[in-house]
Amino acid sequence: MIDVSARIVVGATHSVTCTGSNNHLATGPVFMHGTATLVRSAGIEVAGRTYASVLVTEHVTFSGGQTGVNVADTWFSVGSGLPLRGTWHTQVSTPSPVGISTLDAHGNFVLVTSTPRR
């Protein structure tokens, strides 16, 4: 296991970019760009175990074939990189034959076990 704790810098911000498509809708390329910021570190308890963790907040904007925003807060284990818990909110608009269709969705997740299943 690699000790990444020495490289954790609260407040560090990194660029996030991605290009994709929504082929079945034929909207053309979709571009995502934004930032991911390491907000803070803390011990996070999941399923009775405490993990050394970092909170990363991601703000991205969609452009091109679809437009909108996504904001996600995710706690990652420092030791393994596993996502431990998080929340997200996405609002994206897509052109359609009957006008603009807008998705406004949000959710959350929590890791229930770090033991792999076979």
GUGUFI-9858 format. One record per atom (N, C-alpha, C): chain; atom name; residue number from 1; x, y, z. Coordinates in Angstrom, 1 decimal. Layout:
REM GUGUFI-9858
SITE drenro tifi dofi   east  north     up
SITE      A   CA  NUM      X      Y      Z
...
This chain:
REM GUGUFI-9858
SITE drenro tifi dofi   east  north     up
SITE      A    N    1    0.8   -1.2    0.0
SITE      A   CA    1    0.0    0.0    0.0
SITE      A    C    1    0.9    1.2    0.0
SITE      A    N    2    0.5    2.2   -0.8
SITE      A   CA    2    1.3    3.5   -0.9
SITE      A    C    2    0.7    4.5    0.1
SITE      A    N    3    1.6    5.1    0.9
SITE      A   CA    3    1.1    6.1    1.8
SITE      A    C    3    1.0    7.5    1.1
SITE      A    N    4   -0.2    7.9    0.8
SITE      A   CA    4   -0.5    9.1    0.1
SITE      A    C    4   -0.7   10.3    1.0
SITE      A    N    5   -0.8   10.0    2.3
SITE      A   CA    5   -1.1   11.1    3.3
SITE      A    C    5   -0.2   12.3    3.2
SITE      A    N    6    1.1   12.0    2.9
SITE      A   CA    6    2.1   13.2    2.8
SITE      A    C    6    1.8   14.1    1.6
SITE      A    N    7    1.0   13.6    0.6
SITE      A   CA    7    0.7   14.3   -0.6
SITE      A    C    7   -0.7   15.0   -0.5
SITE      A    N    8   -1.4   14.8    0.6
SITE      A   CA    8   -2.7   15.4    0.7
SITE      A    C    8   -2.6   16.9    1.1
SITE      A    N    9   -3.1   17.7    0.2
SITE      A   CA    9   -3.0   19.2    0.4
SITE      A    C    9   -4.4   19.7    0.4
SITE      A    N   10   -5.0   20.0    1.6
SITE      A   CA   10   -6.3   20.6    1.7
SITE      A    C   10   -6.3   21.9    0.9
SITE      A    N   11   -7.3   22.1    0.1
SITE      A   CA   11   -7.5   23.3   -0.8
SITE      A    C   11   -6.9   23.1   -2.2
SITE      A    N   12   -6.2   22.0   -2.4
SITE      A   CA   12   -5.7   21.7   -3.8
SITE      A    C   12   -6.8   21.5   -4.7
SITE      A    N   13   -6.7   22.2   -5.9
SITE      A   CA   13   -7.8   22.1   -6.9
SITE      A    C   13   -7.1   21.5   -8.2
SITE      A    N   14   -7.8   20.6   -8.9
SITE      A   CA   14   -7.4   20.0  -10.1
SITE      A    C   14   -8.4   20.2  -11.2
SITE      A    N   15   -8.0   20.3  -12.4
SITE      A   CA   15   -9.0   20.3  -13.5
SITE      A    C   15   -9.6   19.0  -13.8
SITE      A    N   16  -10.8   19.0  -14.2
SITE      A   CA   16  -11.6   17.8  -14.6
SITE      A    C   16  -12.1   18.0  -16.0
SITE      A    N   17  -11.8   17.1  -16.9
SITE      A   CA   17  -12.3   17.2  -18.3
SITE      A    C   17  -12.7   15.8  -18.8
SITE      A    N   18  -13.7   15.8  -19.7
SITE      A   CA   18  -14.1   14.6  -20.3
SITE      A    C   18  -14.9   14.9  -21.5
SITE      A    N   19  -14.8   14.1  -22.6
SITE      A   CA   19  -15.6   14.2  -23.8
SITE      A    C   19  -16.3   12.9  -24.0
SITE      A    N   20  -17.6   13.0  -24.3
SITE      A   CA   20  -18.4   11.8  -24.6
SITE      A    C   20  -19.5   12.1  -25.6
SITE      A    N   21  -20.4   11.1  -25.7
SITE      A   CA   21  -21.5   11.3  -26.6
SITE      A    C   21  -22.7   10.6  -26.1
SITE      A    N   22  -23.8   11.0  -26.6
SITE      A   CA   22  -25.1   10.3  -26.3
SITE      A    C   22  -25.6    9.9  -27.6
SITE      A    N   23  -25.0    8.8  -28.2
SITE      A   CA   23  -25.2    8.4  -29.6
SITE      A    C   23  -26.7    8.2  -29.9
SITE      A    N   24  -27.4    7.5  -29.1
SITE      A   CA   24  -28.8    7.2  -29.4
SITE      A    C   24  -29.7    8.5  -29.5
SITE      A    N   25  -29.2    9.6  -29.0
SITE      A   CA   25  -30.0   10.8  -29.1
SITE      A    C   25  -29.4   11.7  -30.2
SITE      A    N   26  -28.2   11.4  -30.8
SITE      A   CA   26  -27.6   12.1  -31.8
SITE      A    C   26  -27.5   13.6  -31.5
SITE      A    N   27  -27.1   13.9  -30.3
SITE      A   CA   27  -26.9   15.3  -29.9
SITE      A    C   27  -25.6   15.9  -30.3
SITE      A    N   28  -24.6   15.1  -30.7
SITE      A   CA   28  -23.3   15.5  -30.9
SITE      A    C   28  -22.4   15.3  -29.7
SITE      A    N   29  -21.2   15.7  -29.7
SITE      A   CA   29  -20.3   15.5  -28.6
SITE      A    C   29  -20.7   16.3  -27.4
SITE      A    N   30  -20.5   15.7  -26.2
SITE      A   CA   30  -20.8   16.4  -24.9
SITE      A    C   30  -19.5   16.6  -24.2
SITE      A    N   31  -19.2   17.8  -23.8
SITE      A   CA   31  -18.0   18.1  -23.1
SITE      A    C   31  -18.2   18.4  -21.6
SITE      A    N   32  -17.4   17.9  -20.7
SITE      A   CA   32  -17.5   18.2  -19.3
SITE      A    C   32  -16.2   18.9  -18.9
SITE      A    N   33  -16.3   19.9  -18.2
SITE      A   CA   33  -15.1   20.6  -17.7
SITE      A    C   33  -15.4   21.2  -16.3
SITE      A    N   34  -14.4   21.3  -15.5
SITE      A   CA   34  -14.6   21.8  -14.2
SITE      A    C   34  -13.4   21.6  -13.3
SITE      A    N   35  -13.7   21.5  -12.0
SITE      A   CA   35  -12.6   21.3  -11.0
SITE      A    C   35  -13.0   20.3   -9.9
SITE      A    N   36  -12.0   19.7   -9.4
SITE      A   CA   36  -12.1   18.8   -8.2
SITE      A    C   36  -11.2   19.4   -7.1
SITE      A    N   37  -11.8   19.7   -5.9
SITE      A   CA   37  -11.1   20.3   -4.9
SITE      A    C   37  -11.0   19.4   -3.6
SITE      A    N   38   -9.9   19.2   -3.1
SITE      A   CA   38   -9.7   18.5   -1.8
SITE      A    C   38  -10.1   19.4   -0.7
SITE      A    N   39  -11.3   19.2   -0.1
SITE      A   CA   39  -11.9   20.1    0.9
SITE      A    C   39  -11.3   20.0    2.3
SITE      A    N   40  -11.3   18.7    2.7
SITE      A   CA   40  -10.7   18.5    4.1
SITE      A    C   40  -10.5   17.0    4.3
SITE      A    N   41   -9.8   16.7    5.3
SITE      A   CA   41   -9.5   15.3    5.7
SITE      A    C   41  -10.2   15.0    7.1
SITE      A    N   42  -10.5   13.7    7.3
SITE      A   CA   42  -11.2   13.4    8.5
SITE      A    C   42  -11.3   11.8    8.6
SITE      A    N   43  -11.5   11.4    9.8
SITE      A   CA   43  -11.8    9.9   10.0
SITE      A    C   43  -13.3    9.7    9.7
SITE      A    N   44  -13.7    8.9    8.8
SITE      A   CA   44  -15.1    8.6    8.4
SITE      A    C   44  -15.4    7.2    8.8
SITE      A    N   45  -16.5    7.0    9.5
SITE      A   CA   45  -17.0    5.7    9.9
SITE      A    C   45  -17.9    5.1    8.9
SITE      A    N   46  -17.6    3.9    8.4
SITE      A   CA   46  -18.5    3.2    7.5
SITE      A    C   46  -18.6    1.8    7.9
SITE      A    N   47  -19.8    1.3    8.1
SITE      A   CA   47  -20.0   -0.1    8.5
SITE      A    C   47  -19.1   -0.5    9.8
SITE      A    N   48  -19.1    0.4   10.7
SITE      A   CA   48  -18.4    0.1   12.0
SITE      A    C   48  -16.8    0.2   11.9
SITE      A    N   49  -16.3    0.7   10.8
SITE      A   CA   49  -14.9    0.9   10.7
SITE      A    C   49  -14.6    2.3   10.4
SITE      A    N   50  -13.5    2.9   11.0
SITE      A   CA   50  -13.2    4.3   10.7
SITE      A    C   50  -12.0    4.3    9.7
SITE      A    N   51  -12.2    5.1    8.7
SITE      A   CA   51  -11.2    5.2    7.6
SITE      A    C   51  -10.6    6.6    7.6
SITE      A    N   52   -9.3    6.7    7.5
SITE      A   CA   52   -8.7    8.0    7.2
SITE      A    C   52   -9.1    8.4    5.8
SITE      A    N   53   -9.8    9.6    5.7
SITE      A   CA   53  -10.5    9.9    4.4
SITE      A    C   53  -10.2   11.4    4.0
SITE      A    N   54  -10.5   11.6    2.7
SITE      A   CA   54  -10.5   13.0    2.2
SITE      A    C   54  -11.8   13.3    1.5
SITE      A    N   55  -12.3   14.5    1.6
SITE      A   CA   55  -13.5   14.9    1.0
SITE      A    C   55  -13.1   15.7   -0.3
SITE      A    N   56  -13.6   15.2   -1.4
SITE      A   CA   56  -13.4   15.9   -2.7
SITE      A    C   56  -14.7   16.4   -3.2
SITE      A    N   57  -14.7   17.7   -3.6
SITE      A   CA   57  -15.9   18.3   -4.2
SITE      A    C   57  -15.6   18.6   -5.6
SITE      A    N   58  -16.5   18.1   -6.5
SITE      A   CA   58  -16.3   18.2   -7.9
SITE      A    C   58  -17.4   19.1   -8.5
SITE      A    N   59  -17.1   20.1   -9.2
SITE      A   CA   59  -18.0   21.0   -9.9
SITE      A    C   59  -17.7   20.9  -11.4
SITE      A    N   60  -18.7   20.4  -12.2
SITE      A   CA   60  -18.4   20.3  -13.6
SITE      A    C   60  -19.6   20.9  -14.4
SITE      A    N   61  -19.3   21.4  -15.6
SITE      A   CA   61  -20.3   22.0  -16.5
SITE      A    C   61  -20.3   21.1  -17.8
SITE      A    N   62  -21.5   20.8  -18.3
SITE      A   CA   62  -21.7   20.1  -19.5
SITE      A    C   62  -21.9   21.2  -20.6
SITE      A    N   63  -21.3   20.9  -21.8
SITE      A   CA   63  -21.6   21.8  -22.9
SITE      A    C   63  -21.6   21.0  -24.2
SITE      A    N   64  -22.0   21.6  -25.3
SITE      A   CA   64  -22.0   20.8  -26.6
SITE      A    C   64  -23.4   20.3  -26.7
SITE      A    N   65  -23.5   19.0  -27.0
SITE      A   CA   65  -24.8   18.3  -27.3
SITE      A    C   65  -25.7   18.3  -26.1
SITE      A    N   66  -25.2   18.4  -24.9
SITE      A   CA   66  -26.1   18.6  -23.7
SITE      A    C   66  -25.5   19.7  -22.9
SITE      A    N   67  -26.3   20.4  -22.1
SITE      A   CA   67  -25.8   21.5  -21.3
SITE      A    C   67  -26.3   21.3  -19.8
SITE      A    N   68  -25.5   21.7  -18.9
SITE      A   CA   68  -25.9   21.6  -17.5
SITE      A    C   68  -24.7   21.6  -16.5
SITE      A    N   69  -25.0   21.1  -15.3
SITE      A   CA   69  -24.0   21.1  -14.3
SITE      A    C   69  -24.1   19.9  -13.4
SITE      A    N   70  -23.0   19.5  -12.8
SITE      A   CA   70  -23.0   18.4  -11.8
SITE      A    C   70  -22.1   18.8  -10.7
SITE      A    N   71  -22.6   18.6   -9.4
SITE      A   CA   71  -21.8   18.8   -8.2
SITE      A    C   71  -21.8   17.5   -7.4
SITE      A    N   72  -20.7   17.1   -7.0
SITE      A   CA   72  -20.5   15.9   -6.3
SITE      A    C   72  -19.6   16.0   -5.1
SITE      A    N   73  -20.0   15.5   -3.9
SITE      A   CA   73  -19.1   15.5   -2.8
SITE      A    C   73  -18.8   14.0   -2.5
SITE      A    N   74  -17.6   13.6   -2.5
SITE      A   CA   74  -17.2   12.2   -2.3
SITE      A    C   74  -16.1   12.1   -1.3
SITE      A    N   75  -16.3   11.2   -0.2
SITE      A   CA   75  -15.3   10.9    0.7
SITE      A    C   75  -14.6    9.7    0.2
SITE      A    N   76  -13.2    9.8    0.1
SITE      A   CA   76  -12.4    8.7   -0.4
SITE      A    C   76  -11.5    8.2    0.7
SITE      A    N   77  -11.3    6.9    0.8
SITE      A   CA   77  -10.3    6.3    1.7
SITE      A    C   77   -8.9    6.7    1.3
SITE      A    N   78   -8.1    7.3    2.2
SITE      A   CA   78   -6.7    7.6    1.9
SITE      A    C   78   -5.9    6.4    1.6
SITE      A    N   79   -6.1    5.3    2.3
SITE      A   CA   79   -5.3    4.1    2.1
SITE      A    C   79   -5.6    3.3    0.8
SITE      A    N   80   -6.9    3.2    0.4
SITE      A   CA   80   -7.3    2.4   -0.7
SITE      A    C   80   -7.8    3.2   -1.9
SITE      A    N   81   -8.3    4.4   -1.7
SITE      A   CA   81   -8.9    5.2   -2.7
SITE      A    C   81  -10.4    4.8   -2.9
SITE      A    N   82  -10.9    3.9   -2.1
SITE      A   CA   82  -12.3    3.5   -2.3
SITE      A    C   82  -13.2    4.7   -2.0
SITE      A    N   83  -14.2    4.9   -2.8
SITE      A   CA   83  -15.2    5.9   -2.4
SITE      A    C   83  -16.1    5.4   -1.2
SITE      A    N   84  -16.1    6.1   -0.1
SITE      A   CA   84  -16.8    5.7    1.1
SITE      A    C   84  -18.2    6.1    1.2
SITE      A    N   85  -18.4    7.4    0.8
SITE      A   CA   85  -19.8    7.9    0.8
SITE      A    C   85  -19.8    9.2    0.0
SITE      A    N   86  -21.0    9.5   -0.5
SITE      A   CA   86  -21.0   10.7   -1.3
SITE      A    C   86  -22.4   11.1   -1.6
SITE      A    N   87  -22.5   12.4   -2.1
SITE      A   CA   87  -23.8   12.9   -2.6
SITE      A    C   87  -23.5   13.6   -4.0
SITE      A    N   88  -24.5   13.7   -4.8
SITE      A   CA   88  -24.4   14.3   -6.1
SITE      A    C   88  -25.7   15.0   -6.5
SITE      A    N   89  -25.6   16.0   -7.4
SITE      A   CA   89  -26.7   16.7   -7.9
SITE      A    C   89  -26.4   17.0   -9.4
SITE      A    N   90  -27.2   16.6  -10.3
SITE      A   CA   90  -27.0   16.8  -11.7
SITE      A    C   90  -28.2   17.5  -12.3
SITE      A    N   91  -28.0   18.5  -13.1
SITE      A   CA   91  -29.1   19.1  -13.9
SITE      A    C   91  -28.5   19.3  -15.3
SITE      A    N   92  -29.1   18.5  -16.3
SITE      A   CA   92  -28.7   18.5  -17.6
SITE      A    C   92  -29.8   18.7  -18.6
SITE      A    N   93  -29.6   19.5  -19.6
SITE      A   CA   93  -30.7   19.7  -20.6
SITE      A    C   93  -30.2   19.1  -22.0
SITE      A    N   94  -31.2   18.5  -22.6
SITE      A   CA   94  -30.9   17.8  -23.9
SITE      A    C   94  -32.0   18.2  -24.9
SITE      A    N   95  -31.5   18.6  -26.1
SITE      A   CA   95  -32.5   18.9  -27.2
SITE      A    C   95  -33.2   17.6  -27.6
SITE      A    N   96  -34.5   17.8  -27.9
SITE      A   CA   96  -35.3   16.7  -28.4
SITE      A    C   96  -36.2   17.2  -29.5
SITE      A    N   97  -36.9   16.3  -30.2
SITE      A   CA   97  -37.8   16.7  -31.3
SITE      A    C   97  -38.9   17.5  -30.8
SITE      A    N   98  -39.2   17.5  -29.5
SITE      A   CA   98  -40.4   18.3  -28.9
SITE      A    C   98  -39.9   19.4  -28.1
SITE      A    N   99  -38.6   19.8  -28.1
SITE      A   CA   99  -38.1   20.8  -27.3
SITE      A    C   99  -37.0   20.3  -26.4
SITE      A    N  100  -36.6   21.2  -25.4
SITE      A   CA  100  -35.6   20.8  -24.5
SITE      A    C  100  -36.1   19.9  -23.4
SITE      A    N  101  -35.4   18.9  -23.1
SITE      A   CA  101  -35.8   18.0  -22.0
SITE      A    C  101  -34.7   18.2  -20.9
SITE      A    N  102  -35.2   18.4  -19.7
SITE      A   CA  102  -34.2   18.7  -18.6
SITE      A    C  102  -34.3   17.6  -17.5
SITE      A    N  103  -33.2   17.0  -17.2
SITE      A   CA  103  -33.1   16.1  -16.1
SITE      A    C  103  -32.5   16.8  -14.9
SITE      A    N  104  -33.2   16.7  -13.7
SITE      A   CA  104  -32.7   17.2  -12.5
SITE      A    C  104  -32.8   16.1  -11.5
SITE      A    N  105  -31.6   15.6  -11.1
SITE      A   CA  105  -31.5   14.4  -10.3
SITE      A    C  105  -30.5   14.6   -9.2
SITE      A    N  106  -30.7   13.8   -8.1
SITE      A   CA  106  -29.7   13.9   -7.0
SITE      A    C  106  -29.7   12.5   -6.3
SITE      A    N  107  -28.6   12.2   -5.6
SITE      A   CA  107  -28.6   11.0   -4.9
SITE      A    C  107  -27.4   10.9   -4.0
SITE      A    N  108  -27.3    9.8   -3.3
SITE      A   CA  108  -26.2    9.6   -2.4
SITE      A    C  108  -25.9    8.1   -2.3
SITE      A    N  109  -24.7    7.8   -1.8
SITE      A   CA  109  -24.3    6.4   -1.6
SITE      A    C  109  -23.4    6.2   -0.4
SITE      A    N  110  -23.4    5.0    0.2
SITE      A   CA  110  -22.5    4.7    1.3
SITE      A    C  110  -21.9    3.3    1.0
SITE      A    N  111  -20.6    3.2    1.2
SITE      A   CA  111  -20.0    1.8    1.1
SITE      A    C  111  -20.5    1.0    2.2
SITE      A    N  112  -21.0   -0.2    1.9
SITE      A   CA  112  -21.5   -1.1    3.0
SITE      A    C  112  -20.5   -2.1    3.4
SITE      A    N  113  -19.4   -2.4    2.6
SITE      A   CA  113  -18.4   -3.3    3.1
SITE      A    C  113  -17.1   -3.1    2.2
SITE      A    N  114  -16.0   -3.3    2.8
SITE      A   CA  114  -14.7   -3.1    2.0
SITE      A    C  114  -14.2   -4.5    1.6
SITE      A    N  115  -15.0   -5.6    2.0
SITE      A   CA  115  -14.5   -6.9    1.7
SITE      A    C  115  -15.1   -7.4    0.3
SITE      A    N  116  -14.2   -7.7   -0.6
SITE      A   CA  116  -14.6   -8.1   -1.9
SITE      A    C  116  -15.4   -9.4   -1.9
SITE      A    N  117  -16.4   -9.5   -2.8
SITE      A   CA  117  -17.1  -10.8   -3.0
SITE      A    C  117  -16.6  -11.5   -4.2
SITE      A    N  118  -16.6  -12.8   -4.1
SITE      A   CA  118  -16.2  -13.6   -5.2
SITE      A    C  118  -17.4  -14.4   -5.8
